[in-house]
Amino acid sequence: MRNHLDRPLSAVRNLGILAHVDAGKTTVTERILYATGTTHKRGEVHDGTTITDFDPQERDRGITIFAAAVSCDWDGHRINLIDTPGHVDFADEVERSLRVLDGAVAVFDAVAGVEPQSESVWRQADRHGVPRIAFVNKLDRVGADLDAAVASIRERLHPVPLVVQLPIGTEDGFTGVVDLLRMRALTWSDGGETAVEDVVPEGLREEALRRRRLLEEAVAERHPAALEEFCDRETLCVETLSGALRELTRTGDAVVVLCGSAYRNRGIEPLLDAVVAYLPSPSDVPPVCGMPGGAAGMRNTKVGMRDAADGMHGTVHGMHGTVHGMHETAVRQRKSVDRMQDAVGEQRPADPAAPFAALAFKVTATPTGRLTYLRVYSGTIEKGDAVWESGARRVERIGRILRVQADRHAQLERAVAGDIVAVIGLKSARAGSTLSAPGAPLVLEPPGVADPVVSVAVEARAGTDADRLVSALARLAEEDPSLVVRTDPETGQTVLSGMGELHLEVAVEKIRRSLALEVNVGRPRVTYRETVARGVSGLLFRHVKQDGGAGQFAQIVLDVEPLGAEEAGNGAETGFTFRSAVVGGRVPQEYVRAVEAGCRDALAEGPVGGHPVTGLRVTLTDGATHVKDSSETAFRTAGRLGLREALRGCAMVVLEPVVEVTVTVAEDAVGGVLGDLAARRGRVTDSAVRGGSAVVTATVPLAELFGYATRLRSRTQGRGTFSARPTGYAPAPAVATTR
C-alpha cells in the first residue's frame, strides 16, 4: 500500500503539536520545517514571520488562534503536522484536530512544567486515544529544570514518563543532550544548524549510565520481551529498547520524554527521529469505524444527523435577516452520535484500494474558494471525482485537491488513505461531515462541539450593512462550530456566543478586517444554567386537545430529581438522564421515546431565568393512552409541557461557569493579586514559587474575569500573566441570574 509520493503507509506520520499557550509550539513547528528543508529561513513568533501563524491577528497577538496544517519530509517519511492553538478559548480547534490525528507531540515549558492548558489538551488526547511523546522545551531559560518538569508530568497528567535524554549544560549553558539509547552526545553550537555527534562528556558519563539503567528497568517492568532480555542479560540492546519504547508509546502505556530549546534550534533533529521511531503510522492504528450511510440506513438510524445537516444548511444559506438554530443543530448532531455509537459499525481499513472514506475537520473561506480540510481514512480520491456528503445527503464533486502548507497550497492529482489534504469544490460539507464513495456511503463520528460560555450582542453600525453582517456571522459559524449565532427572542438582537472573551474578540475583529464592516458589540455576558436542587414526585400531567377530527391525548406521571455529581459527570453532555419505570405496557415504547424527546425539548429554557436546564433525572412512572387520539406527537407535547410544569414545582438553582485561573507574578505583587482575586469571588486553591516567580491558582467565576488582563497588568507593572481553563459550573448569586 503506497501513497501518491510512492511511499508506503508505514512511512507517513499524522501528528499534532499540543501545549499550553507560550510553551513554544509554534517555534517547535517552525524549527521542524527548517530542519526538514521545507523552509530556508527560521520564522520567529515575535517578528511575525512564522509559517503557521499566518493570520494577521495571530501575528499581531503573538499567539496561535487557528490550527494550521503543514507537511514535510524526514528520513524518508512524510510528516503531516498540525500546529494547534494553546489558548483555552480555542480548545475546539484542538478537539477537531485531535479527531483526525494518529499521534502528537506535547510541548512543555522547562520552567513552568505542566500548565493548566497542558492538562486540558492532554485530557483531550486521552479521550481520542492519541499516542504522544513529550518535548520539554526552553531548557536554556533561567530556572529550567528537566527533572522538575518530568515530575510535574507524572504528578499532574499521570502517565509513565520515560526520559531518553540527559541535558548537557544548564540554563544559558545548555548546549545539547546525551542520547541515553545510543549513549552518545549531541551538541549544537550557536548558529549551528545540525548536531555534532560525540562521546558522552566524562563529567556526565556516570549520570548517563545511571539514567540509562533506570530507563531499562522502567521499560522492562512494562514490556514482556524487554523483561525477558533484561532478566537474561541484565541490560537491553538498543534494538530491543527502541522497539519496546515504540510499542509502549503506541499503546499509551508510557510516554517518551525528550528535551531541548526550539528557539536556539537545539533538540529538533532527535525529536523528528523520535516521531518517526515511536509514533504510529496510518497503518498502525485500528481501521476507522462508522455507520453505513446509504439512503435507507440513514433514514432508519441517522435521522438526527440528517436533521442537523439540513438545519445547518438552511441556517447558513437561507437566512433573510436573522441567524438562528446553530446551537440546536449542534445538540441534534450530538444526539445522532449517541445513536451511532449504540449501533453496529462498519470498518474501513487504511487501504488505498478500499472504498473511499474521509472526515472533514475544518472549513475556511479564502479568496480563491472554500477550502475543506480532510483526513482520508480509506480509499483514493482524484480530482473531479464524485463523493457522497453525509450531512447534506447529496453527491458533490471534488474540484481540486491541495497539499496544504499553512496559507500556501500545492495541487495534487489524488489523495489516498492516510493523507491530510484540502479540497475545493464542496458546497455543503461542514466540520464533522463524512465524505465517502457514492456506492459505499459511510457516516463517521464527528468531532465534539463544546457549549459556549460567553455571549455578546452584535449589530452593524450602519443599518444598510445588516444583511452583510448576517452573512458574515453565518460564515463564521460555518468555519468555527464552537461559535453560536442566534436571535434573542425578547430583544431581537443578534447574539454571538463562544468559548471566551478572546474567542469573541477574534471573531468580531475578523469581520471588521475581512469585510471592512463596522460592528457595535455589547458587553460580554456569561451563559448560565439552571439545575434542580430538590425535585418533585408523582406529577400527573394530561395533554388533551380536540380541534375536530383526530384529537390528541397523552397522560404521563413524572418524577424529577437532581443527578448525583458522578452521574452528571459521566452522563450525557446535557447533564440529563431519562428512564421509564412504567409496567404493564401502560405506555407503549414508542410513546416513551416521544416523552423523552419532549423532556429534552423542555431543557432549553428553565423556569428561573430562561437558562438551559442541566443536572436532573426524569423518571416516567405511569401514564395512560387513548385508543384513537394518542400519538407520538401528543406524548412529545406532554413530555415538554409536563416537565416544564414539574420544574416550576422544583427548588431550582442557577449555575454560572467557573474557571481555574493560574496567575504568575513577581513575589512582591502577590498580596495585591490575592486581594483582587478575593474581590472577584475567587477561591485560592494553591500557591507556589517557580523560577523566581509566584504562581497562584484560584477558582473564579467567569463573569468576574472580564477585563482581568488589563487589571492584572496595571497591578503588576505589566509583569503579571494569567491563564484560565473551564472547570464546570457552580451556584451563582441571585443578583447575577436574571436575563
Backbone hydrogen bonds, N-H to C=O, Kabsch-Sander energy under -0.5 kcal/mol:
donor,donor_aa,acceptor,acceptor_aa,energy
3,N,7,R,-3.5
6,D,3,N,-2.2
9,L,1,M,-1.4
11,A,8,P,-2.2
12,V,9,L,-1.7
13,R,78,R,-2.5
15,L,13,R,-0.6
15,L,80,N,-2.4
16,G,103,G,-1.4
17,I,82,I,-2.3
18,L,16,G,-0.6
18,L,105,V,-2.6
20,H,107,V,-0.5
21,V,86,G,-1.0
23,A,20,H,-1.7
28,V,24,G,-2.4
29,T,25,K,-2.5
30,E,26,T,-2.7
31,R,27,T,-2.4
32,I,28,V,-2.1
33,L,29,T,-2.3
34,Y,30,E,-2.0
35,A,31,R,-3.0
36,T,32,I,-2.0
37,G,34,Y,-1.3
38,T,33,L,-1.8
39,T,33,L,-1.5
43,G,41,K,-0.5
48,G,44,E,-0.7
48,G,45,V,-1.0
49,T,44,E,-2.1
54,F,52,T,-1.5
59,R,55,D,-2.0
60,D,56,P,-2.3
61,R,57,Q,-2.6
62,G,58,E,-1.8
63,I,58,E,-0.9
68,A,83,D,-1.9
70,V,81,L,-2.8
72,C,79,I,-2.0
74,W,77,H,-2.3
77,H,74,W,-1.6
78,R,11,A,-2.8
79,I,72,C,-3.3
79,I,77,H,-0.6
80,N,13,R,-3.1
80,N,78,R,-0.6
81,L,70,V,-3.1
81,L,79,I,-0.7
82,I,15,L,-2.0
83,D,68,A,-2.6
83,D,81,L,-0.5
84,T,17,I,-1.5
84,T,82,I,-0.7
87,H,64,T,-0.5
90,F,87,H,-1.8
91,A,88,V,-1.6
93,E,90,F,-1.0
94,V,90,F,-1.0
95,E,91,A,-2.3
96,R,92,D,-2.4
97,S,93,E,-1.7
98,L,94,V,-3.0
99,R,95,E,-1.5
100,V,97,S,-1.5
101,L,98,L,-0.9
102,D,14,N,-2.0
103,G,14,N,-1.5
104,A,131,P,-1.4
105,V,16,G,-2.9
106,A,104,A,-0.5
106,A,133,I,-2.6
107,V,18,L,-3.1
107,V,105,V,-0.6
108,F,135,F,-2.4
109,D,113,G,-0.8
110,A,137,N,-2.2
113,G,109,D,-2.8
118,S,115,E,-0.7
119,E,115,E,-1.7
120,S,116,P,-1.6
121,V,117,Q,-2.6
122,W,118,S,-1.9
123,R,119,E,-2.4
124,Q,120,S,-2.1
125,A,121,V,-2.3
126,D,122,W,-2.1
127,R,123,R,-2.3
128,H,124,Q,-1.5
129,G,125,A,-0.6
129,G,126,D,-1.1
130,V,125,A,-2.3
133,I,104,A,-1.8
134,A,256,V,-3.2
135,F,106,A,-2.8
136,V,258,L,-2.8
137,N,108,F,-3.4
137,N,135,F,-0.9
139,L,260,G,-1.7
141,R,138,K,-1.7
144,A,141,R,-1.8
145,D,110,A,-1.9
149,A,145,D,-2.1
150,V,146,L,-2.6
151,A,147,D,-2.3
152,S,148,A,-2.0
153,I,149,A,-1.8
154,R,150,V,-2.4
155,E,151,A,-2.5
156,R,152,S,-2.5
157,L,153,I,-1.7
158,H,153,I,-0.8
158,H,154,R,-0.6
162,L,255,V,-3.1
163,V,161,P,-0.6
164,V,257,V,-2.2
166,L,178,V,-1.5
168,I,176,G,-3.0
169,G,167,P,-0.7
171,E,139,L,-0.7
173,G,170,T,-2.6
174,F,171,E,-2.0
175,T,168,I,-2.6
176,G,168,I,-1.2
177,V,186,L,-2.4
178,V,166,L,-2.8
179,D,177,V,-0.6
179,D,184,R,-3.0
180,L,164,V,-2.2
180,L,178,V,-0.8
181,L,164,V,-0.5
183,M,179,D,-1.3
184,R,179,D,-1.2
185,A,198,D,-3.1
186,L,177,V,-3.2
187,T,196,V,-2.1
188,W,175,T,-2.7
192,G,189,S,-2.4
196,V,187,T,-2.9
197,E,195,A,-0.6
198,D,185,A,-2.3
204,L,201,P,-1.6
205,R,201,P,-0.9
205,R,202,E,-0.6
206,E,202,E,-0.6
208,A,204,L,-2.8
209,L,205,R,-2.5
210,R,206,E,-2.0
211,R,207,E,-2.4
212,R,208,A,-2.4
213,R,209,L,-2.1
214,L,210,R,-2.1
215,L,211,R,-2.3
216,E,212,R,-2.5
217,E,213,R,-2.4
218,A,214,L,-2.3
219,V,215,L,-2.4
220,A,216,E,-2.7
221,E,217,E,-1.8
222,R,218,A,-0.6
222,R,219,V,-1.2
223,H,219,V,-1.2
227,L,223,H,-2.5
228,E,224,P,-2.3
229,E,225,A,-2.0
230,F,226,A,-2.6
231,C,227,L,-2.4
232,D,228,E,-1.7
233,R,229,E,-3.0
234,E,230,F,-2.2
241,L,237,C,-2.5
242,S,238,V,-2.9
243,G,239,E,-2.5
244,A,240,T,-2.5
245,L,241,L,-2.4
246,R,242,S,-2.1
247,E,243,G,-2.1
248,L,244,A,-2.7
249,T,245,L,-2.1
250,R,246,R,-2.3
251,T,247,E,-1.9
252,G,248,L,-0.6
252,G,249,T,-0.7
253,D,248,L,-1.4
254,A,248,L,-1.4
255,V,160,V,-2.5
256,V,132,R,-0.5
257,V,162,L,-2.5
258,L,134,A,-2.8
260,G,136,V,-2.0
261,S,266,R,-2.7
265,N,262,A,-1.6
266,R,261,S,-2.8
267,G,265,N,-0.5
271,L,267,G,-1.2
272,L,268,I,-2.3
273,D,269,E,-2.3
274,A,270,P,-2.2
275,V,271,L,-2.2
276,V,272,L,-2.1
277,A,273,D,-2.4
278,Y,274,A,-3.0
279,L,274,A,-0.7
279,L,275,V,-1.1
284,D,281,S,-1.8
285,V,281,S,-0.8
288,V,348,R,-1.4
290,G,346,E,-2.7
291,M,443,V,-2.8
293,G,441,P,-2.2
298,M,294,G,-3.1
299,R,295,A,-2.1
300,N,296,A,-2.1
301,T,297,G,-2.9
302,K,297,G,-0.5
302,K,298,M,-1.8
306,R,302,K,-2.1
307,D,303,V,-2.7
308,A,304,G,-2.5
309,A,305,M,-2.7
310,D,306,R,-3.0
311,G,307,D,-2.8
312,M,308,A,-2.6
313,H,309,A,-3.1
314,G,310,D,-2.8
315,T,311,G,-2.3
316,V,312,M,-2.7
317,H,313,H,-2.6
318,G,314,G,-1.8
326,M,485,V,-0.9
329,T,325,G,-2.0
330,A,326,M,-2.2
331,V,327,H,-2.2
332,R,328,E,-2.3
333,Q,329,T,-2.3
334,R,330,A,-2.2
335,K,331,V,-2.2
336,S,332,R,-2.2
337,V,333,Q,-2.0
338,D,334,R,-2.0
339,R,335,K,-1.9
340,M,336,S,-2.2
341,Q,337,V,-2.4
342,D,338,D,-1.2
343,A,339,R,-0.9
343,A,340,M,-0.7
346,E,290,G,-4.1
348,R,288,V,-2.7
351,D,349,P,-2.4
354,A,351,D,-1.7
357,A,378,S,-2.1
358,A,435,L,-2.8
359,L,375,R,-2.0
360,A,433,S,-2.9
361,F,359,L,-0.5
361,F,373,Y,-1.9
362,K,373,Y,-0.9
363,V,479,E,-0.6
364,T,371,L,-2.4
366,T,364,T,-0.5
366,T,369,G,-2.0
369,G,366,T,-1.5
371,L,364,T,-2.8
371,L,369,G,-0.6
372,T,423,V,-2.2
373,Y,362,K,-3.1
373,Y,371,L,-0.5
374,L,421,V,-3.4
375,R,359,L,-2.0
376,V,374,L,-0.6
376,V,419,D,-2.7
377,Y,357,A,-2.2
377,Y,375,R,-0.7
378,S,357,A,-1.7
379,G,351,D,-2.7
381,I,415,A,-2.9
383,K,413,E,-1.9
384,G,398,I,-2.3
385,D,382,E,-2.3
387,V,396,E,-3.1
388,W,436,S,-3.5
389,E,387,V,-0.6
389,E,394,R,-3.1
390,S,388,W,-0.7
390,S,434,T,-2.6
393,R,389,E,-1.2
394,R,389,E,-1.4
396,E,387,V,-2.9
398,I,385,D,-2.9
399,G,397,R,-0.6
399,G,424,I,-2.4
400,R,424,I,-1.6
401,I,412,L,-0.6
402,L,422,A,-3.4
403,R,410,A,-3.6
404,V,402,L,-0.6
405,Q,408,R,-3.4
406,A,69,A,-3.3
407,D,405,Q,-0.6
408,R,405,Q,-2.0
410,A,403,R,-2.2
412,L,401,I,-2.9
415,A,381,I,-2.5
417,A,379,G,-1.3
418,G,376,V,-2.9
419,D,416,V,-2.3
421,V,374,L,-1.7
422,A,402,L,-2.3
423,V,372,T,-2.3
424,I,400,R,-2.2
425,G,370,R,-0.6
427,K,425,G,-0.5
431,A,478,E,-0.5
432,G,360,A,-3.7
433,S,430,R,-2.6
435,L,358,A,-2.8
436,S,388,W,-1.8
437,A,356,F,-1.9
440,A,437,A,-1.7
443,V,291,M,-2.4
445,E,289,C,-0.5
453,V,498,G,-2.5
454,V,498,G,-2.1
455,S,525,R,-3.6
456,V,496,L,-2.3
458,V,494,T,-2.7
459,E,520,N,-1.9
461,R,518,E,-2.3
465,D,462,A,-2.1
466,A,463,G,-1.4
469,L,465,D,-2.3
470,V,466,A,-2.1
471,S,467,D,-2.2
472,A,468,R,-2.2
473,L,469,L,-2.8
474,A,470,V,-2.2
475,R,471,S,-2.0
476,L,472,A,-2.2
477,A,473,L,-2.5
478,E,474,A,-1.7
479,E,475,R,-2.2
480,D,476,L,-2.6
483,L,480,D,-2.1
484,V,497,S,-2.4
486,R,495,V,-2.1
488,D,486,R,-0.5
488,D,493,Q,-2.9
492,G,488,D,-2.5
494,T,458,V,-0.7
495,V,486,R,-3.3
495,V,493,Q,-0.6
496,L,456,V,-3.1
497,S,484,V,-2.9
497,S,495,V,-0.5
498,G,454,V,-2.8
504,L,500,G,-1.9
505,E,501,E,-2.3
506,V,502,L,-2.7
507,A,503,H,-1.8
508,V,504,L,-2.6
509,E,505,E,-2.5
510,K,506,V,-2.0
511,I,507,A,-1.5
512,R,508,V,-2.2
513,R,509,E,-2.6
514,S,510,K,-2.7
515,L,511,I,-1.9
516,A,512,R,-0.9
517,L,511,I,-0.8
518,E,516,A,-0.5
520,N,459,E,-3.1
522,G,457,A,-3.0
525,R,455,S,-2.8
527,T,453,V,-2.5
528,Y,526,V,-0.7
529,R,655,L,-2.2
530,E,612,P,-2.6
531,T,653,V,-2.7
532,V,614,T,-0.5
533,A,531,T,-0.5
533,A,651,A,-3.4
534,R,651,A,-1.5
536,V,560,V,-1.1
539,L,558,L,-2.4
540,L,538,G,-0.6
541,F,539,L,-0.5
541,F,556,I,-2.8
543,H,554,A,-3.6
544,V,542,R,-0.6
545,K,552,Q,-2.4
552,Q,545,K,-3.0
553,F,629,D,-1.5
554,A,543,H,-2.0
555,Q,624,A,-1.7
556,I,541,F,-2.6
557,V,622,D,-2.1
558,L,539,L,-2.4
559,D,619,T,-2.3
560,V,536,V,-3.0
561,E,617,R,-2.2
563,L,615,G,-1.6
568,A,564,G,-2.6
569,G,565,A,-1.7
570,N,566,E,-2.0
571,G,567,E,-1.8
575,G,572,A,-1.9
577,T,616,L,-1.8
579,R,618,V,-2.0
581,A,620,L,-3.4
586,R,583,V,-1.0
591,Y,588,P,-0.7
592,V,588,P,-1.8
593,R,589,Q,-2.1
594,A,590,E,-1.3
595,V,591,Y,-2.3
596,E,592,V,-2.3
597,A,593,R,-2.3
598,G,594,A,-2.4
599,C,595,V,-2.5
600,R,596,E,-2.3
601,D,597,A,-1.9
602,A,598,G,-1.7
603,L,599,C,-0.8
603,L,600,R,-0.8
604,A,601,D,-1.3
605,E,602,A,-1.1
606,G,611,H,-2.2
610,G,606,G,-0.9
613,V,603,L,-3.0
614,T,530,E,-2.9
615,G,575,G,-1.1
616,L,575,G,-1.8
617,R,561,E,-3.3
618,V,577,T,-2.4
619,T,559,D,-2.7
620,L,579,R,-2.4
621,T,557,V,-2.4
621,T,619,T,-0.8
622,D,557,V,-1.0
624,A,555,Q,-2.0
630,S,626,H,-1.3
635,F,631,S,-2.1
636,R,632,E,-2.4
637,T,633,T,-2.3
638,A,634,A,-2.2
639,G,635,F,-2.3
640,R,636,R,-2.2
641,L,637,T,-2.8
642,G,638,A,-2.7
643,L,639,G,-1.9
644,R,640,R,-1.8
645,E,641,L,-2.2
646,A,642,G,-2.3
647,L,643,L,-2.8
648,R,644,R,-1.5
649,G,645,E,-0.8
649,G,646,A,-0.9
650,C,646,A,-0.5
650,C,647,L,-0.9
651,A,534,R,-2.3
652,M,650,C,-0.7
653,V,531,T,-2.7
655,L,529,R,-3.9
656,E,730,A,-3.1
658,V,728,G,-2.5
659,V,700,V,-2.7
660,E,725,R,-3.0
661,V,659,V,-0.6
661,V,698,A,-3.5
662,T,723,S,-2.8
663,V,661,V,-0.6
663,V,696,V,-3.2
664,T,721,T,-2.9
665,V,663,V,-0.5
665,V,694,A,-2.4
667,E,692,G,-0.5
669,A,666,A,-2.1
670,V,667,E,-1.2
673,V,669,A,-1.7
674,L,670,V,-2.7
675,G,671,G,-2.2
676,D,672,G,-2.1
677,L,673,V,-2.5
678,A,674,L,-2.2
679,A,675,G,-1.9
680,R,676,D,-1.0
681,R,678,A,-1.6
682,G,677,L,-2.8
683,R,699,T,-2.2
684,V,682,G,-0.5
685,T,697,T,-2.7
686,D,697,T,-1.8
688,A,695,V,-2.0
690,R,688,A,-0.5
690,R,693,S,-2.8
693,S,690,R,-2.1
694,A,665,V,-2.7
695,V,688,A,-3.5
696,V,663,V,-2.9
696,V,694,A,-0.5
697,T,686,D,-3.0
698,A,661,V,-2.6
699,T,683,R,-2.5
700,V,659,V,-2.7
700,V,698,A,-0.6
702,L,657,P,-2.7
704,E,701,P,-1.5
705,L,702,L,-1.9
706,F,703,A,-0.5
708,Y,705,L,-2.4
711,R,707,G,-1.7
712,L,708,Y,-3.0
713,R,709,A,-2.1
714,S,710,T,-2.0
715,R,711,R,-1.9
716,T,712,L,-1.6
717,Q,714,S,-0.5
718,G,713,R,-2.9
719,R,716,T,-1.9
721,T,664,T,-2.2
723,S,662,T,-1.8
725,R,660,E,-1.6
727,T,658,V,-2.3
728,G,658,V,-0.8
730,A,656,E,-2.2
732,A,654,V,-2.8
736,A,733,P,-2.0
737,T,734,A,-1.5
